[in-house]
Amino acid sequence: MAELAALAERSDSADLIGELVLPSDSPDAWVIVQETLCGPMECPADLDTMLTKFSETDPEPKVCSFFSDFDQTTSAAFDLAAFMQTGAPLMLEVALQMPELFPSGTTVPIFKMRSSWPGEAGTLGKQSYALTRRQCACLLAHSFFGSLKRPPDVEPNDFRFTVRDLFVGTAVSPNSAVTFLNYFGSLARHGIPEGPDDIVTFERLGFKKGPLPWQWEGNEKPLCKVEIVDGNIDDCAADVHAEFANAFVGGGVMTGDAAMEETLFLVKPELMVAMALQNRMVDEEAVCVSGAQKYSSTSGFGQSFEFAGEYDRSRRPDPPPRVAAIDAVRGGGPAMTERALLRDMNKARAAFEGAVELATGHWGCGAYGNHNDLMFIKQWLAASEAGVRKMYYHDFNRNQSHHIFPLIRKLGHLTVGELWAFLLELSRPLVPCNMKDFSVRVADISTGKLKPGGSGETRCLRRHSNPGAAAGAAETLPLALEETEGKSGTADPAHSSEADGDAGAAQRQREEESEPEEPAVVFSLTELVAGCPDGVDPMKKEGSLSNADFAAAFGMSRCEFSKLPAWRQGAAKKKVGVF
């Protein structure tokens, strides 16, 4: 046991807001822990007795009745009787091993904000702390019983490692609670892995304000490949998984919330230990956890969240991915300012350091209310600058992000610097947060009406009114006609020999590039795939999609689609589901 505990290294006290107060460090406190945990364990109500006993010394003592009142019908996939035979005894076992797992004098640090900042700007700093799986299980067991108290020098809002709250008080959530309990049930069934690779590492990465460790302007790195995929990020074989975090890692997992972050921490409880070790992230920081295994399967989110049984490890090969926790700016407000764009891009870039393949999705687009396409571009830039070979983008709701596929097609040839310049051209006239017009511009990129020229400037074939501009003023982006093969390119084609020789052809080309008007009645792709709404020609259902939805579904504009031979049109319609 002493060899395992040696992995918990000391850190510079200047980087800490405190350290965990382990009950085994106090002889008096440990006597109480031993007496309580060695008491009767004959029925579920005995667990209630233990949690209630440890709560007696809290400022607001609480009585636990979760196990006495447990209704098996609320979570049919969890067998409480089986847990009492295997999982509960293991919880007691690892909790009582604390003196061996954490010998006297062991420091379990709580890293403070900005502790990852290096001594000087322009470099990426890191704080790292490692625990064995058994040490993680020990801390989680004490957090469950309530025997691991908040350190006196840590503010209440800075200590959220309180698993007991899932079982006691106003935040009790049966499905969240049993998902956590299944972690110990799974360890009891399969054993706690004790190999040299069974280490969970908690990292805090950050950079100091000032010159960045990387650059965006003029960056000549190519954009990484992107594959849009369905399914759960947890199952992806990528070595790094993005975690859409709260500034306090773990978010509301201890209060029964069940959004993306909370669900992830419930199915991978070893991640919860980060809530004990890491204080709030600032804008220049990210928290990463390597080695956390997935133990449970769930279904639904929020009110529909349910425990669905043990996770099938064959769905994803070992080793476990590194989980990169990044919090986003909130949508609305100044979300489109250059400062806000850089804030998210730099945080993601720090988190993606060293990634070969990245699994991510709609970061900051749920409760934070950000624009799906904008957040995709930010992550694409960050991953590409970090040298990621491939980004797997998990697209859970095509209705919210139907432009991403055409964005990849239209912009994938750019460098990081060119896409960054293009994003600035798109967003600057829309500051602080004109998301409506940004959506229009993204749609125009998808259909080829708006694109970057060869110099990285923007080619604009359509004007949009800017509500923030003076009355009557029109807004357009810089016009930079791209060079074509065999031509030098000119900003005034009317004076070229080609234009003089064939003005009619140029006019026809402009007409082909313009998008047809929207259908009089528009239906979503979901509605058209499900059936044929009244008034829609069953042989031409695609004609009732909006221009933007059409481009997203088929990966081309209506004009491009109309030029395909009939057999290719039919094949495309079958693939989309509107044949």
N, C-alpha and C positions, 0 to 999 in steps of 0.2 A: 504493500500500500504506500509506503514512503516513497518508492520510485515513481509511482503515479503522481503523487502530490508534488514532486520536484518539478513537474512541468509548469506549475503555477509560479511564474517568475515575478520577482519584485519589480516595481516601476518607480520612477522618480516621483517623490511625493509632491513636487511642484506641479505635476500633471494631473493630480487627483483632487476631487472635491471631498474625498474620504475613502473609506474601505468598508467592506461588509463586516458587520459584527457577528461573528460566528458563535453560536451558543456554546460550542465545545471549548472556546477560549476562556470561558468563565466557569470555574468548578461549581459554583452555586447554581448557575443557570443550567449547567449540564445535568446536575442531579435531578432537577425538575423535568427536563426533557426525557431522561431515562425512565423516571417513574411514570410519566404519562404514556410514553410509547410502549412501555413494557406491560401496560395494563391489559385488561381483558380484550380479546378480539374474536368474539363469537358471533356477532351479527352486525349488520350495517350501522345500527344505532351507536355502536361503540366508536365508530369513526366520528360521528357527531360529537360524542363526549370529548374526544381528544381535541377537536378543533375549538370547542367551547372552552375547554380548560386553558388552552394557550391564549385565548382572547381575553381572559380575565385580567391580564395586566395591561391591556390596551387602554388608551384614553376613553374610548367608547366601546366597552365590552359587548360582544354579540353572542347570541345563542345559535348554534348550527342545528338544523333539522333536515338538511338536504337528503341524507341517506335514509332517515326514518320515513320521510315523506315521498321518497322516490317512486314515481309511477312508471313502471316498465313500458307502458304503452306510449309514453312520450318519446322513447327512443328504442324502437324494437331491435335495432342492430347491436345494442349494448346489453350484455348479460351481466347484471350486477352480482348475481350469485357466483358466477365463475370468477369475477374480479375479486370477490372476497376470498376465494380459495387460492388465488395466485398473485394478482396485482397488488392487493393491499399488503400481504406479507412482505413483498419485495420493497414497497415503499418504506415500511418500518425497518427493514434490514439495511438499506442504503442510508437512511437517515441516521441510524445508530452507528454507522461506520465513519461519521464525520471526523472524530479524533485521528483516525488512521489516514483518511483521505486528505485532511487538511491539518497536518501536525502543528503544534504550538509555534507561533511566530509566522505562520503563512499569511501573506497579505493577498486578499482578493480585492483588487482596486476598483474604484469607481472613477472613470476618466471624466474630466471636466470638459466643458466647451472649449474649443480651440487648442486642446492639448495635442492635437495632431499636427498643428502648424510647425513647420521647420523653423530653424533659426533665422533664415533669410528668405526673401521672396524669390520666386523663379524656380523653386524645387517642390516636389511632392513629399510631404511628411507622412509618417505612419507610426501608430502605437499598436502593439500587438500583445495579446494575452491568450494562453492556451489552457484548456482543461481536458481531462479524459472524459469519456462518456459516463463513467461511473461518478466522477466528481459532479458533472452536470446533473445527473439523476439525484445525487445527494442534495444539491442546492434546491432543485425543483421540489423534492419531497418536503424539505423544511419550509419552503414557500407555501406549499399546500397546507401543511399543518398550522402555519402561522407562528412557528418557532423562530423564524428568521425575521428579526425586527428591523425597522428603519434606523440607520445609524443616527445618533443624536446631532451630528454636525451636518446632516443632509436635510434639505428642506422637503416637506411632504410632497410637493409637486415634482421633486426630482427623484423620488423613489417610487417606482411603479411595479416592482417585482413582487406582486401580491397575488399569487395564484389562489389563495384562500378566498379572495373576493368573488370568485366564480361559484362558491358554495355557501357563502355567508353574506347576509346583507341584502341591499336592494338591487344589486346587479346580478343576482343569481340567474344563470342561463343553463338549463338542463342539457341542451345539445352541445354547447361549448364545454360544459363541465365533463360530460362523458367522453368527449373527444380527447380532452386532456388525460382522463383516467386511462384511456386505451393505450396511451404511451407506456404506462407502467404494466398494463396487461400484456402488451406486445413484448416488452423486455423480459417479463416473467416467462412467456411462452418460448422465446427464442434465445434468452440469455443476453447479458450485457456484453457486447463485443469488447475485448480487452487487448486487441492487437496493436502493433506500433502505429498503424495508420488510423486508429480509432480515436482521433483527437479532434476536438472542436476548437477552432481558432477564431478569436474575435479581434477584428482590426478596425481602427479608426484612421481614415485617410483624410488629409487636408492640405491646403496651401495657403500661404500668407497673402493678405491683400497687397496689391502692387503688381509688378511684372509677373505674368503667368508662366507656369512650367511648359506651356505649349502656346501656339499661336493659331489664330483663325484667319486673319487677313493674309491673303497670298499663300495660304497653305496648299502645297501641291500634292498632298496625299490623295489617292483616288478614293472615291466613295466605296464602301464595302458592299458586298452582295447582300441582298435582302430576299428572304423567302417568307411569304405570307402563309401562315399555318393556322389550323384550328386546334382545338383541344387545350388542355391545361398546361400552363407554363411548367408546372412541377414535373411533367413527364418528359420534357424536352431533354435531349442528350447534350445540349450546350454546356460548356464548363462554367459559365456564369449566368445566373438568373437575376434579372432586375426585380427589386421588391419595392412596390409603390408605397412609400413609408410616410409616417408622420415624423415631424422633427424629433419627437420622442419615439424612438423605435418601439414597435409593438402597438402603437396607437391605443385603441380602446379595447384590446383583447381581454383585459382583466375586468372590463365593465360589460361584457356580453356582446359587444359589437361584432359583426361578422362580415366586414368588407374584405377586400383582397388581402390586406396586410394581416388583419386579425385571423382570418382563416388560415393563412400560411403559418402563423405562429402556433395555432392550435394543432395542426397536423405535423408540425416540426417543433415540438416543445423545447428542444435544445436551443432554438432561437430565442426563447424567452429569457435565457440567461443574459443575453445582451441588454435586457432591460435593467438588470442589476449592475452591469459593468459600464454602461455607456450613458452619459448625460446627454442632454439635448444637442442635436446637430445644429451648427450655424450654417450660413449660406455656403461657406467654403469647405464643408466637410461631408463625408459619407461614411457609413458604417457597413462593414462587410463581415460575413460569418461563413467560414469554410468548415465542411464536415458534418453539418446538421442533417440527420436522416429524416425521411418522411415515414410516419408510423400509421397514419389514419387516412381514410377516404371520407369525403363529405359530399354533400349535394346542396345546391342553392346558395344564396347569399342573403344577408340581412334577415328579414322575418322568415324567409323560406329555408334558412340554413339548417341542415340536419347531419348528424353523424351517420356514416354509411358503412362502417366496418373497417377492418384492417386493410392497410395499403398493400397492394401486390407489388413487391419489389422488382419483379421481372419486367415491369413497365418502363423502368429506367435503369440503365447499367450503372454500377459503381465506378468511380467514387462519387459521393454526393457533390452537387454543384456548389460553387461559392455564391452566396446570396448577397446581392449588393443593394443595400437600403438607401434610397434617395427620396427626399421629399421635394415636391414641386412648388412653384409659386401658385397662388390661387388665381383662377380665371376671373375675368372682370378686372377692375382696377387698371393698373398700368402694365398689363400682361404682355403688350406688344412693344414696349419700349426696348431699346437695345440693352439697357441694363438688365431687364427681366429675362430677355433671351439669353444673355451671357451667363446670368446667374444659374439657370437650369443646365445649360450646356457645359459649363465648367464643373458643376457638381457631378453630372453624369460622367463627364470625362475622367474625373478622379476615381469614381466608382468602377469604371470599366477598365482601369489599368490592368494590363496583363491578360485580358480576356482573349481567347482564341475564337470562340463562338459565343454569341450572346442570345439569350431568350428574353424577350420583353413584350410589351403590349401597350395598352392605352394608359400610359403614365399620367397621373394627375387629372384624368378625364371623368372621374366619378364625382365624389363629393367636392373635389376641388374645382370642378367645372371648367377645365381647360378645353381648348380646341384640339380635336383628335389629330388633324393633319399637321397642325403646328407642332404638337408634341412629338409626332413621328419624325418630323424634319430635325428637331433638336437632338433626338436620340441617334438619328442616322449620322449627323455631324459628329457627335461625341464618340460614337462607336468607331467611325472611320478614322478620326484623329488618334484614337487609342490603338489603332492597328488591328481591330477586330476583323477576322477573315469573313465571317458571315453572321448576319443578324436574323434570327428567327422572330418574326413579328406575329404574335398571337392575336388574331383579329376576332374578338368575341362577338362583335356586332357590326356587320357590314353596313347597316343603315347609318351608323355613326361615322364610318371611315371609308366610304366607298371610293374615295379619290386616291387612296394610298397606292394601289396597284398602278394606275396610270402615272402617278408621280414618279414611281421607280422607273418606269419605261421612259418617261420624258426627261428625267434629270440624272439618271444613273451614269451618264458619261462625264459629268462634271467632276472637278476636284473639290476638296473640302473648302478651299478658299473661294472658289467660284460659286458654290451653293450658298455659302455664308453671305457673299456679296449680293446674290440674288434674293436671299431672304430679307436682307436689309432694304433692298429696293422695293420689295413687296410690302413690307411692314411699316416703313417710316411714314408714309402718308396716312397711315391708319392709327397712329398713336393717339391716345393711350390704349384703346381696346376696341377698335371697330371690327369685331369678328364677322359681322355680316358681310362687309365688303371683302374681307380676307377670304371668306368662303367662295365668293364670286370669283376672286382671282385664282384660287386653287382649282375651281371648276374650269376656268379658262386655260390653265396649264394642262389639265387633263385632256382637253380637247385640242390642244395645240395652238390656241389663240394667243397665248402669252408664253413666251419662252426666253431664256437667256441667249444673248448673242454670243459670238465667238470670243468676245473680250470679257465675258462675264456680266456685261450690261444686260438690260432687259429689252426684249423685243415685244412691243405691245401692239396688238392689232385691234384693240377695242378700248374705249374709254368708259370709266365709271365715275359717277358723280361722288364727290366727297362731301358728306354732310357737314364736315368741319370747315370747308372752304367758304370763301365769300360767295354771296348769292350770284348765280349766273356763271361762276367760274367752272371750268372743266379741268379734270385731273387726268394726267396720263403719265406713264413711265417712259424713261428715255428710250428712243427708238434706235436700235442698232441692228441693221439687216445683216444676217449671217452670210459669210462667204459660201459659195457653192462650188462644187468641183469643176475646175476648168474656167472659173470666172474670178475676177479680182474682187468683186463686190463693190457697191457704191451706195451712198446714202440718197442718191437721186436717180432712181432707175429711169426716170423720164428722159434723161439725157444720154442714156446708154444706147449703143447701136441695137442691142436686142429689143429694148423697149420701143425704139423708133420703128423697128421692123415689124413688131407684132404687138401693138398696144391692145388689140382685142384679146390676145392670149393672156396677157397680164391681167386684164379685167376678169377673164374667166377664172384665172387662178385665185384672184381675190374673192370671187364669189364662192369658189369651192372651199376656201379656208373659213368663210363665215359659217356660223352654226345655224341650222334651221330653227324656226321659232319653236317654242315649247308646245307640246300637244295641248289641245283645249282642255282635256281631262287627263290628269296624271294619276297613275297608280304606282305603288311601291313594288319593287321586285318580289318581296315576300307575298304580296297579294296576288301577283300575276303567276307566281310559281304554284300557289295554293289552288288556283282555279282561274276561271275566266269571268271577270266582273261584267255586269250588264253594260251593253254598248260597246264592248271590246271585240274586235275581230279575232276569233280564236286562231286564225292563221297568221296574224300579225300582232301578237300580244306585245312584242317588243316596242311597237310604235306608241304604246301608252306609258313608257318610261320617260321620266324627265331626261333632259340632255345629259345632266351630270350622272344620273343613275345608269343611263345607257352606256356612257363612257366607262364607268366603273365596272359594270357587269361584263361588257364585251372587250374592254381594253382598247377601244378605238372609238372614233366619232361616228355619227350616223353616215356622214359622207364617205368615210373610209369603208364602213360596213356595206354601203350600197354598191360599192365597186367590186365586192367579192362575187365570185360565181355562186350560183344558187346552191350548189351542193355544200360549199363552205359556209354559206349563211345558215343553212339547215343544221350543219354540224355544230356551229357556234351556238345556235338557239337551243339545241339539245343539251349542250354542256352547261348553259346557263339555267335551263329548266323552263323555257317558255316556248318549246316546240309544240 
